[in-house]
Amino acid sequence: MIDLQRDGDVFVLRFDAGENRFHPDFLAAAHTALDEVEKADAPRALVTTGTGKFYSNGLDLEWLQANGGKFEEYLHSVHVLFARLLELPVPTVAAVNGHAFAAGAMLVLTHDVAVMRDDRGYFCLPEVDLGMTFTPGMNALLRARLSAPVAHEAMVTGRRYTSADAVAARIVARAAAEADVVPAAVEAAAGLAGKDGSVVAKIRRDLYREVLAALRGPALPPR
């Protein structure tokens, strides 16, 4: 489901669960891996990536349909993962190897830098086409990490951004060929690994104070 390997100063966390949807077991495994990264000796940095066609398709809608009574609890657990990455005392790079949809796209935005495969895969927030809205925490994250025009377009129209589109919109830093996505991300992460992780985390906490507060607040708006 999740594999963690260290390559010099860089940890590579690879999601390997099909569409890499956020099943509760997936979320638990991700936290276990992040615990290991956080406890490791510096210098260190983190790259996350998927396998095959998918980086992550976000929420596990099938699990939610079978566990409707846990909807708010489940959303809160997703928020916890987003907040954890924003506060992780380690530089982070997303190697977007394929589709990053919905909460999977939001996961990309919790990283410091993102590299996207140039020939296949979309960055997309399809909630509008699924008849869904965004939680307060998700809204705060998207507003903080995307420019206002891009956030509006992505959230209201559900546009599918190719790698070229995503670079132009500054959603990701650069695009790379399929075989080069992870190496490019590792190279970027290695260049950041020497930075003091506690300082990086403090800067992010201050920069995203409102986002973190929203992610820690109620997962659903008051009814």
Residue pairs with C-beta under 8 A, 6 or more apart in sequence:
1 15
1 16
1 17
1 25
1 26
1 29
2 13
2 14
2 15
2 16
2 17
2 26
2 29
2 30
2 32
2 33
3 13
3 14
3 16
4 11
4 12
4 13
4 14
4 33
4 36
4 37
5 11
5 12
5 14
6 12
6 40
7 186
8 190
9 43
9 44
9 45
9 189
9 190
9 193
9 194
10 44
10 45
10 46
10 47
10 186
10 189
10 190
10 193
11 36
11 37
11 40
11 44
11 45
11 46
11 47
11 90
12 47
12 48
12 49
12 182
12 186
13 30
13 33
13 34
13 37
13 46
13 47
13 48
13 49
14 48
14 49
14 50
14 51
15 26
15 48
15 49
15 50
15 51
15 55
15 56
16 50
16 51
17 23
17 26
18 54
19 54
19 56
19 57
19 99
20 26
20 50
20 51
20 54
20 55
20 56
20 57
20 104
21 56
21 57
21 58
21 59
21 60
21 61
21 62
21 63
21 104
22 56
22 58
22 59
22 60
22 77
22 78
22 81
22 103
22 104
23 60
23 63
24 60
24 63
24 74
24 77
26 60
27 77
27 78
27 80
27 81
30 81
31 81
31 84
34 46
34 84
34 85
34 88
37 44
37 46
37 88
37 90
38 88
38 89
38 90
42 193
42 196
42 197
43 193
43 194
44 90
44 193
44 197
45 90
45 91
45 92
45 93
45 189
45 190
45 192
45 193
46 88
46 90
46 91
46 92
46 93
46 189
47 92
47 93
47 94
47 95
47 182
47 185
47 186
47 189
48 92
48 93
48 94
48 95
48 107
48 111
49 55
49 94
49 95
49 96
49 97
49 181
49 182
49 185
50 56
50 96
50 97
50 98
51 97
52 97
52 98
53 98
53 99
53 120
53 121
54 97
54 98
54 99
54 104
55 94
55 96
55 97
55 98
55 99
55 100
55 104
55 107
55 108
55 121
56 100
56 101
56 103
56 104
56 107
57 99
57 101
57 102
57 104
58 101
58 102
58 103
58 104
58 105
58 106
58 107
59 74
59 78
59 102
59 103
63 74
64 71
64 74
67 74
71 220
72 218
72 219
72 220
73 219
75 135
75 219
75 220
76 219
78 103
79 135
79 137
79 138
79 215
79 216
79 219
80 215
81 107
82 106
82 107
82 110
82 137
82 141
82 215
83 212
83 215
83 216
85 92
85 107
85 110
85 111
86 110
86 204
86 205
86 208
86 211
86 212
86 215
87 201
87 204
87 205
87 212
88 197
88 201
89 197
89 198
89 200
89 201
90 197
90 200
91 112
91 113
91 189
91 192
91 193
91 195
91 197
91 200
92 110
92 111
92 112
92 113
92 189
93 111
93 112
93 113
93 114
93 115
93 185
93 186
93 188
93 189
93 192
94 107
94 108
94 111
94 113
94 114
94 115
94 172
94 185
95 114
95 115
95 181
95 182
95 184
95 185
95 186
96 108
96 114
96 115
96 116
96 117
96 121
96 123
96 172
96 181
97 117
97 121
97 178
97 181
97 182
98 117
98 120
98 121
99 121
99 122
99 124
100 107
100 108
100 121
100 122
100 123
100 124
101 122
101 124
101 125
101 126
102 124
102 125
102 126
102 127
102 130
103 138
105 123
105 124
105 125
106 125
106 138
106 141
106 142
108 114
108 123
108 171
108 172
109 141
109 142
109 145
109 146
109 171
110 141
112 192
112 200
113 173
113 185
113 188
113 189
113 192
114 171
114 172
114 173
115 172
115 173
115 174
115 175
115 176
115 181
115 184
115 185
115 188
116 123
116 163
116 166
116 167
116 172
116 174
116 175
116 176
116 181
117 163
117 175
117 176
117 177
117 178
117 181
118 163
118 164
118 175
118 176
118 177
118 178
119 163
119 177
119 178
120 178
121 163
122 160
122 161
122 162
123 160
123 161
123 165
123 166
123 171
123 172
124 154
124 158
124 159
124 160
124 161
125 142
125 154
125 155
125 158
126 158
127 133
127 134
127 155
127 158
128 155
128 156
128 157
128 158
129 158
134 142
134 155
135 219
135 220
135 221
136 214
136 217
136 218
136 221
137 211
137 214
137 215
137 216
137 217
137 219
139 214
140 210
140 211
140 213
140 214
140 215
141 211
141 214
141 215
142 151
142 154
142 155
143 151
144 208
144 210
144 211
146 154
146 169
146 171
147 169
147 170
150 169
150 170
150 171
153 159
154 161
159 165
161 169
161 171
163 172
163 175
164 175
166 172
166 175
167 173
167 174
167 175
173 188
174 184
176 183
176 184
205 212
